[in-house]
Amino acid sequence: MEIVIAVVQMHDKKFAKISANAFDILLLNEPSSSSRHEIRMELPHCHVSPNDDPAEIALSFIQHYCRKWPRRTFQIPLWNDNELIIQNRLPCTASTQLALYCIPLLENENGFENLSKIGRFEALTSVSKQCQIDPNSFSVETCHCISQLERWLYEQQYKDAKFFARFFLLSAAKMRIRECAHNPAYEHDRSALCHKRIMDYDRNLSNTKKSCDLAEEVRRSNNARAKMMGYDKYDMFIINPIFGTGLHYDNANETQYYAKGVTLRESISSSSSSNGECWSEKYPLHKAAHDNNVDDIRRLLAQGIMANEKDNASWTPLHYCVFYNNLEATEALLVYHGTDVNAPNKVGSTALHFAALQGNVYMVELLLSHSKINVDAKDSSGRRPIDVCACVPKIEYQKVAKLLLNWKRLNKIQVELMDGGNAQLLLTHGQDTTAGELHAEMCKELKFNSDSGKLFAMWICSDRLSLQLKADHKPLLHMNKWKSKIAKFGNEVIQSNDGDTPKIFFRRDARLTLQKEKLAVLTPMALSLLYDECRLNYLKGLYPCSNHDLTSLAAIMLHTIYGANIQLTEQMLASVIPTHRLPETENNLKHMRSRIEFEHQARKRTNLIKLQQEFLQICWRFSVYGATFFDAIVFMSKPAKVSLPVHAGVNDYGLHLINAQTKILFQSYPLKNLTWMMKADRPYIQIHAKPDVDLTLSTPQASHINSLLTKLKNDDG
């Protein structure tokens, strides 16, 4: 994440009447790539890692040069688009990668003279006018930030005449703390941090040294304990995050609706905890595994049931499959990406322990085919699977023991499928196996025809980055270098849930045209994979559609997941509607529910292949279908000045900009009307769309957008 720091200096202390010329702003010089300007002006900026606090980094930037901490910093909203303001209650899946922080100072304030050595203060109004007259004198971000800063200062003065007095003069909250006592039994880390920050703010070397003395620490700790003995013990504490800033907090209640922040599994769990509920009702996936019911296993997994959930006996569904020798059910669970093949029960026994206990050679072979199987897993008694069967003198047990003894791990890699399944593919040339070779192996594994194989490619993906591999690329080499690729191209704002662990995926080729997909003769498996990838993009809000199409798509998904005879519940509705399209009012929710129920009941077709084909045919009408999406910030100069975070989609139709927070399609530009330019090693791509649209996309993946647009346009030409 990049933060821009606006150091604003006010030289008029008559707060009752502050003119537009009362503010100066710190600007730095930067060499310009433009032939017209040798020097380009910009605001100070710095990089913030995902684990750092941007506000602390902004303050430390000033402290580094001046050896003195500013009073405060405040984040200024960069996006004034009305739709963003309306939708700011929705969960944001793609936040901006740019933030603006304002640091207020007074003219000639002691301790901050060194700022003039790294740049110069210019009148804010003059800088703002210069941005409009000659924007090439400034960076793109600087022009936008100056405009938003000026607007924000004006709005704050208009709302509260005393705002500037507090913002520029009120001492920092840390300096106004007279006494601070923390109960040592609660939040020890927080109390230590509070003490450290107060001492750091003072920057008095003698005091800091004294506070580190053992006797002083003991005295302070005992004093705090004595104080806390006189206080009422508390069960909960609340810290005001804007204490001391002098800013008002809008105490508006956030509109809540049933689906917000609630996963499907949580809803099922809460509804299934009623008294008197039997085992089969409480653990339907375990029951399906026990009964060797493959169709129910797949249906329940599609509904969001956790594959590794443990029942009252601490068994997972896989334990039941293996214990009752259900080979088909075991295979259905093993190909699901969320299944842990080495999950233990309460005594440490894994599924392989159970297979050895049953003496089932075929089950053991099936488990050993999984790339992540651990043959040396030990239970609570220290026994491995081979120890369970080797001591039994029966033929079948000795065959299992021999199989485990002679087993050698095959050089395999797990490749994920978009339907939640996976395949264990052999690395024919070890580390040097190419993506083309894996692609051929996968097509053979899935029994694809030639048409189906041409629609897909090998990808490496994690939460913050997805890259398609060329046929001659070596996937294992790229996976070993994934951390460096994340640092260069990854989205630093999105919170990673997978620790940036790369996985190999078999997905739709980003270069595939819609016409080729329509003409291809597909196998049922190829159709299923295209459907699932399309379904996931629809649920993420990347396929904006009309209410009519939304109703049809939701009804089809209900058929594929739950079947024809259902009673539509809120949890079901949440699984077939994108989160941002869920109504917030009860009346609108009932209206949507009734429309989907009517569409579902009227749709007699229940053949899975026909349903998946119908789903794809509806999505084929969307201009964004098949697009590869990149998180970016768009700065548009023509026909109107607009800037907002977007999902930038690229396909054979052209370029599509979707508002990252509202998920509304901002604009689509046909490929034939596009021209673009990108300079090497710059995270920007400048695009012109006929007849009169000029915009800049800022993203670490600008080079990938450039390459994909070039490839698609050359193929089209």
Rosetta blueprint (number, residue, H / E / L):
1 M L
2 E E
3 I E
4 V E
5 I E
6 A E
7 V E
8 V E
9 Q E
10 M E
11 H L
12 D L
13 K L
14 K L
15 F L
16 A L
17 K L
18 I L
19 S L
20 A H
21 N H
22 A H
23 F E
24 D E
25 I E
26 L E
27 L E
28 L E
29 N E
30 E E
31 P E
32 S L
33 S L
34 S L
35 S L
36 R L
37 H L
38 E L
39 I E
40 R E
41 M E
42 E E
43 L L
44 P L
45 H E
46 C E
47 H E
48 V L
49 S L
50 P L
51 N L
52 D L
53 D L
54 P H
55 A H
56 E H
57 I H
58 A H
59 L H
60 S H
61 F H
62 I H
63 Q H
64 H H
65 Y H
66 C H
67 R L
68 K L
69 W L
70 P L
71 R L
72 R L
73 T L
74 F E
75 Q E
76 I E
77 P L
78 L L
79 W L
80 N L
81 D L
82 N H
83 E H
84 L H
85 I H
86 I H
87 Q L
88 N L
89 R L
90 L L
91 P L
92 C L
93 T L
94 A L
95 S L
96 T L
97 Q L
98 L E
99 A E
100 L E
101 Y E
102 C E
103 I E
104 P E
105 L E
106 L E
107 E L
108 N L
109 E L
110 N L
111 G L
112 F L
113 E L
114 N L
115 L H
116 S H
117 K H
118 I H
119 G L
120 R E
121 F E
122 E E
123 A E
124 L H
125 T H
126 S H
127 V H
128 S H
129 K H
130 Q H
131 C H
132 Q H
133 I H
134 D L
135 P H
136 N H
137 S H
138 F E
139 S L
140 V H
141 E H
142 T H
143 C H
144 H H
145 C H
146 I H
147 S H
148 Q H
149 L H
150 E H
151 R H
152 W H
153 L H
154 Y H
155 E H
156 Q H
157 Q H
158 Y H
159 K H
160 D L
161 A L
162 K L
163 F H
164 F H
165 A H
166 R H
167 F H
168 F H
169 L H
170 L L
171 S L
172 A L
173 A H
174 K H
175 M H
176 R H
177 I L
178 R L
179 E L
180 C L
181 A L
182 H L
183 N L
184 P L
185 A L
186 Y L
187 E L
188 H H
189 D H
190 R H
191 S H
192 A H
193 L H
194 C H
195 H H
196 K H
197 R H
198 I H
199 M H
200 D H
201 Y H
202 D H
203 R L
204 N L
205 L H
206 S H
207 N H
208 T H
209 K H
210 K H
211 S H
212 C L
213 D L
214 L H
215 A H
216 E H
217 E H
218 V H
219 R H
220 R H
221 S H
222 N H
223 N H
224 A H
225 R H
226 A H
227 K H
228 M H
229 M H
230 G L
231 Y L
232 D L
233 K L
234 Y L
235 D L
236 M L
237 F L
238 I L
239 I L
240 N L
241 P L
242 I L
243 F L
244 G L
245 T L
246 G L
247 L L
248 H L
249 Y L
250 D L
251 N L
252 A L
253 N L
254 E L
255 T L
256 Q L
257 Y L
258 Y L
259 A L
260 K L
261 G L
262 V L
263 T L
264 L H
265 R H
266 E H
267 S H
268 I H
269 S H
270 S H
271 S H
272 S L
273 S L
274 S L
275 N L
276 G L
277 E L
278 C L
279 W H
280 S H
281 E H
282 K H
283 Y L
284 P H
285 L H
286 H H
287 K H
288 A H
289 A H
290 H H
291 D L
292 N L
293 N L
294 V H
295 D H
296 D H
297 I H
298 R H
299 R H
300 L H
301 L H
302 A H
303 Q L
304 G L
305 I L
306 M L
307 A L
308 N L
309 E L
310 K L
311 D L
312 N L
313 A L
314 S L
315 W L
316 T L
317 P H
318 L H
319 H H
320 Y H
321 C H
322 V H
323 F H
324 Y L
325 N L
326 N L
327 L H
328 E H
329 A H
330 T H
331 E H
332 A H
333 L H
334 L H
335 V L
336 Y E
337 H L
338 G L
339 T L
340 D L
341 V L
342 N L
343 A L
344 P L
345 N L
346 K L
347 V L
348 G L
349 S L
350 T L
351 A H
352 L H
353 H H
354 F H
355 A H
356 A H
357 L H
358 Q H
359 G L
360 N L
361 V H
362 Y H
363 M H
364 V H
365 E H
366 L H
367 L H
368 L H
369 S L
370 H L
371 S L
372 K L
373 I L
374 N L
375 V L
376 D L
377 A L
378 K L
379 D L
380 S L
381 S L
382 G L
383 R L
384 R L
385 P H
386 I H
387 D H
388 V H
389 C H
390 A L
391 C L
392 V L
393 P L
394 K L
395 I H
396 E H
397 Y H
398 Q H
399 K H
400 V H
401 A H
402 K H
403 L H
404 L H
405 L H
406 N H
407 W L
408 K L
409 R L
410 L L
411 N L
412 K E
413 I E
414 Q E
415 V E
416 E E
417 L E
418 M L
419 D L
420 G L
421 G E
422 N E
423 A E
424 Q E
425 L E
426 L E
427 L L
428 T L
429 H L
430 G H
431 Q H
432 D H
433 T L
434 T L
435 A H
436 G H
437 E H
438 L H
439 H H
440 A H
441 E H
442 M H
443 C H
444 K H
445 E H
446 L L
447 K L
448 F L
449 N L
450 S H
451 D H
452 S H
453 G H
454 K L
455 L L
456 F E
457 A E
458 M E
459 W E
460 I E
461 C E
462 S E
463 D L
464 R L
465 L E
466 S E
467 L E
468 Q E
469 L L
470 K L
471 A L
472 D L
473 H L
474 K L
475 P H
476 L H
477 L H
478 H H
479 M H
480 N H
481 K L
482 W H
483 K H
484 S H
485 K H
486 I H
487 A H
488 K H
489 F H
490 G L
491 N L
492 E L
493 V L
494 I L
495 Q L
496 S L
497 N L
498 D L
499 G L
500 D L
501 T L
502 P L
503 K E
504 I E
505 F E
506 F E
507 R E
508 R E
509 D L
510 A L
511 R L
512 L L
513 T L
514 L H
515 Q H
516 K H
517 E H
518 K H
519 L H
520 A L
521 V L
522 L L
523 T L
524 P H
525 M H
526 A H
527 L H
528 S H
529 L H
530 L H
531 Y H
532 D H
533 E H
534 C H
535 R H
536 L H
537 N H
538 Y H
539 L H
540 K L
541 G L
542 L L
543 Y L
544 P L
545 C L
546 S L
547 N H
548 H H
549 D H
550 L H
551 T H
552 S H
553 L H
554 A H
555 A H
556 I H
557 M H
558 L H
559 H H
560 T H
561 I H
562 Y H
563 G L
564 A L
565 N L
566 I L
567 Q L
568 L L
569 T L
570 E H
571 Q H
572 M H
573 L H
574 A H
575 S H
576 V H
577 I L
578 P L
579 T H
580 H H
581 R H
582 L L
583 P L
584 E L
585 T L
586 E H
587 N H
588 N H
589 L H
590 K H
591 H H
592 M H
593 R H
594 S H
595 R H
596 I H
597 E H
598 F H
599 E H
600 H H
601 Q H
602 A H
603 R L
604 K L
605 R L
606 T L
607 N L
608 L H
609 I H
610 K H
611 L H
612 Q H
613 Q H
614 E H
615 F H
616 L H
617 Q H
618 I H
619 C H
620 W H
621 R L
622 F L
623 S L
624 V L
625 Y L
626 G L
627 A L
628 T E
629 F E
630 F E
631 D E
632 A E
633 I E
634 V E
635 F E
636 M E
637 S E
638 K E
639 P L
640 A L
641 K L
642 V E
643 S E
644 L E
645 P E
646 V E
647 H E
648 A E
649 G E
650 V E
651 N L
652 D L
653 Y L
654 G E
655 L E
656 H E
657 L E
658 I E
659 N E
660 A L
661 Q L
662 T L
663 K L
664 I L
665 L E
666 F E
667 Q E
668 S E
669 Y E
670 P E
671 L H
672 K H
673 N H
674 L E
675 T E
676 W E
677 M E
678 M L
679 K L
680 A L
681 D L
682 R L
683 P L
684 Y E
685 I E
686 Q E
687 I E
688 H E
689 A E
690 K L
691 P L
692 D L
693 V E
694 D E
695 L E
696 T E
697 L E
698 S E
699 T L
700 P L
701 Q L
702 A H
703 S H
704 H H
705 I H
706 N H
707 S H
708 L H
709 L H
710 T H
711 K H
712 L H
713 K H
714 N H
715 D H
716 D H
717 G L
